[in-house]
Each structure stands twice: as C-alpha cells, then as structure tokens.
Amino acid sequence: MKKVNIGIIGVGYLGSIHARILAKIPTANFVGVYDINEQRAKQISEEVGVKKFLTLDELLDNVEAVVIATPTTTHRKIAVYCLERGIHTFIEKPIADDIVGADEIIKIARNKNLKVQVGHVERFNPALLSISNYKIKPVFIETHRLAQFKPRGTDVAVVLDLMIHDIDIILNLVKSEIEEVRASGVAVISDSIDIANARIQFKNGCIANITASRISRKNERKIRIFQKDAYISIDFLQGITEIFRLVDEDKNGDEKLTSTVLLGKIEEGARRRKIVYEQPEIKNVNPIEAELVAFIDSIINDKPTVVSAEDGKLSLEVAFKIIDEIERQQKIVKERMSLDI
C-alpha cells in the first residue's frame, strides 16, 4: 500500500484532533508535528507517537504533504511557504483571511502542480452525503449554525468562523451565480461580528437565508432545502436527514432507505401521486477522517481534491460580500443615530 509522508502544522484544539485521526489512517505515514508552542507540540507528539519538530523547515524536509491547522490570519503565509517548498497542502477553512491570499495560494499550487484541499468538513458530514442520490434543485434554502461562545475563533468574524461552512454547502448545491447579497450582523461580546444573517439571491431564482451565531445557549447546525415536490431537512449535529416528497404512485425511487412512511395521496386528473416521508441511510463516517483520507487519496492517485482551493476562494468571496454588507448597514445605522441626537 502506498503511503504519503505527512505532517501537521499547528496542534491546538483542531490540529490535535487532526493528529489523533491522522495517526490511524492506513495511507498516511504520519511523520510528525510542528507548533510554535513547543510544550503543546511535545504533548501531542507523545500522545500520538510521532516526532516533534523544532522548526517548520525541519518538518518540511521530511514530508510531502501537510495539514495547516493554525489561526486563519496565518494561513496564507504558511501555505505559500509550504507550496513553494513543493509540499501538497491541506488548509483548514477558511483558505485565507483575504482574497489576495487565496489567489496567491491557487497560483502557486497550479504552477507547481500541487494538491490543495480546504477543510470545509461539512461536505463530508454523513447526513449531507446521504442525499447524494437525490436530485437537488433548491428553490429556497434556510440554514442555522449556532454555537455557544468560545474564545477560540474570535480572531475573525462569525461569518468566516462558522457561516462559511454553510456558504460552501449552499454554493455546492445551488451551482449558480449570485445576483444579490443582503446581510445584517452585530458584535456582541467580541471585537468582531458575533451574530449574522445573510440573504443570498442567485441568478437561477434560488434564495438562501443563512444565520450564524457564536453566542447561542445551545449548539445547532441545520439546513432546510425546499424544492419542487420535496422538502429536505438535515441536522448536521444529530446526523439525521428527513425528506418529505411527492412521487408518482407507481414509483418508489431508487434510493436506499432506512425508513419510508406514506403520509397521503393526491390525484391530479389521471395522475396519482403520494406524499412520502423518508430517512436516507446515514453511514457511520467521521467527517474529519473522511476529508483527510480524500486529501491523501488525491495525492496518491493524482486526482482533484474534493474541496479545491478554488472552492475555498469562492466561499471566501461570498463571506466577504456578506461582511461588507453588514458593515455598510452598520454605517447607515450609526449615521441615522447621529442625526437623531
């Protein structure tokens, strides 16, 4: 079995999870870790049984691929350096903290024919993967991604920290150019936007309403998809997918289902249809393991990454459009308040 020599840069909360999972992947020869916090690097290296490198260069001298799990503000600098060294690169989302950085990463990767995958892990969530056999043509999408407050991640707005997951999913489902973005948001307990809502209108007519908050009482990650003859509800946190749809009475569909319930029947002239409730089969998949396996597989078999650098850039562009609109709205509110004084 061919293996890829791979290391991890940054073993904080998320990087340590990557490390524990990477150590168990058969196609990965997990070489070691590097972190500017030597004590943290030592702790994780001993826990998973790999080497702790004292410098980034020392790590790069011994690997052909890396996972970058450092703060967002450092993604561009580290990724560019790794790519210049000829290293295939997995970058935790978002790909960078600005579009210029994303463009630079894409350019170098193309010039050197290197693989770049962005860590939009929800693409690998088994609840989302369960609808892959269905025809998805959304007319309206609604998402809620709510989290209890944690200091980790507040170096960027909630749009880049949480909402960008749903932006990536929506762009992958709708596959249409954006016509208009409207948004509002506010900083509550950090210096950046903590809660945000965006309404995206696509040129094909689809509307997406996206809400993200990191000051919620409870965690919630849900998406609801509405389209002609079907309503799909996906709970990313609980791993549950529910589908309500209209089908012709003589058809049951080709999807593999764990549960199908007949809710009613409709007669439209000579056409007879039934309303069914379905729960697609949810496979037992660890999303982080799945995305790492896919990244390594793209290197071994020289095929495109599942979430490309271009995908990462597109999500980032939309995220910044949302942030710009929020800031524009905030400016209008301030101006109105100053006039009322």
FENGIBEL-V184779 format. One record per pair of residues at least 12 apart in sequence whose C-alpha atoms are under 7 Angstrom apart, sorted by the first residue. I is the first residue (numbers start at 1). J is the second residue. Records with the same first field share a line. If there is no record, write none. Layout:
BEGIN
I: J ; J
END
This chain:
BEGIN
2: 27
3: 27 ; 28 ; 29
4: 27 ; 28 ; 29 ; 64 ; 296
5: 28 ; 29 ; 30 ; 31 ; 63 ; 64 ; 65
6: 28 ; 29 ; 30 ; 31 ; 63 ; 64 ; 65 ; 66
7: 30 ; 31 ; 32 ; 33 ; 63 ; 65 ; 66 ; 67
8: 32 ; 33 ; 34 ; 66 ; 67 ; 68
9: 33 ; 34 ; 35 ; 66 ; 67 ; 68 ; 69 ; 70
10: 34 ; 35 ; 68 ; 69 ; 70
11: 35 ; 41 ; 69
14: 69
15: 69
16: 44
20: 48
21: 289
23: 48
31: 50 ; 51 ; 63
32: 45 ; 50 ; 51 ; 52 ; 53
33: 45 ; 51 ; 52 ; 53
34: 52 ; 53 ; 54 ; 55 ; 56 ; 59
64: 87 ; 88
65: 87 ; 88 ; 89
66: 87 ; 88 ; 89 ; 90
67: 89 ; 90 ; 91
68: 90 ; 91 ; 92
69: 91 ; 92
72: 94 ; 96 ; 97
73: 96 ; 97
75: 95 ; 96
76: 96 ; 101
79: 105
80: 105
83: 108 ; 109
86: 112
88: 114 ; 115 ; 116
89: 115 ; 116 ; 117
90: 116 ; 117 ; 118
91: 117 ; 118 ; 119
92: 118 ; 119
93: 118 ; 119 ; 120
94: 160 ; 312 ; 316
95: 118 ; 312 ; 313
99: 313 ; 317
102: 313
106: 309 ; 310
115: 299 ; 305
116: 305 ; 308 ; 309
117: 295 ; 305 ; 307 ; 308 ; 309
118: 307 ; 308 ; 309 ; 312
120: 165
121: 287 ; 288 ; 291
122: 165
123: 169
124: 287 ; 290 ; 291
125: 236 ; 287
126: 239 ; 282 ; 283 ; 285
127: 234 ; 236 ; 239 ; 240 ; 241 ; 282
128: 234
130: 280 ; 281 ; 282
133: 255
137: 174 ; 227
138: 174 ; 206 ; 225 ; 226 ; 227
139: 205 ; 206 ; 207 ; 226 ; 227
140: 206 ; 207 ; 208 ; 225 ; 226 ; 227
141: 207 ; 208 ; 209 ; 224 ; 225 ; 226
142: 208 ; 209 ; 210 ; 223 ; 224 ; 225
143: 209 ; 210 ; 211 ; 222 ; 223 ; 224
144: 210 ; 211 ; 212 ; 220 ; 221 ; 222 ; 223
145: 162 ; 163 ; 211 ; 212 ; 213 ; 220 ; 221 ; 222
146: 212 ; 213 ; 214 ; 216 ; 219 ; 220 ; 221
147: 213 ; 214 ; 215 ; 216 ; 218 ; 219 ; 220
148: 214 ; 215 ; 216 ; 217 ; 218 ; 219
149: 214 ; 215 ; 216
154: 190
156: 192
157: 192 ; 193 ; 194
158: 193 ; 194 ; 195 ; 212 ; 213 ; 214
159: 196 ; 319
160: 319
162: 212
163: 212
164: 315 ; 319
167: 315
168: 315
176: 202 ; 203 ; 204
177: 202 ; 203
178: 201 ; 202 ; 203
179: 201 ; 202 ; 203
180: 200 ; 201 ; 202
181: 199 ; 200 ; 201 ; 322
182: 198 ; 199 ; 200 ; 325
183: 197 ; 198 ; 199 ; 322 ; 325 ; 326
184: 196 ; 197 ; 198 ; 326 ; 329
185: 197 ; 326
194: 213 ; 214 ; 215
195: 212 ; 213 ; 214
196: 211 ; 212 ; 213
197: 210 ; 211 ; 212
198: 210 ; 211 ; 322
220: 237
221: 235 ; 236 ; 237
222: 234 ; 235 ; 236
223: 235
229: 245 ; 246
230: 244 ; 245 ; 246
231: 243 ; 244 ; 245
232: 244
241: 279 ; 280
242: 278 ; 279
243: 277 ; 278 ; 279
244: 276 ; 277 ; 278
245: 275 ; 276 ; 277
246: 273 ; 274 ; 275 ; 276
247: 273 ; 274 ; 275
248: 272 ; 273 ; 274
249: 272 ; 273 ; 274
256: 280 ; 281
257: 278 ; 279 ; 280 ; 281
258: 279 ; 280 ; 281
259: 278 ; 279
260: 276 ; 277 ; 278 ; 279
261: 276 ; 277 ; 278
262: 275 ; 276 ; 277
263: 275 ; 276 ; 277
END
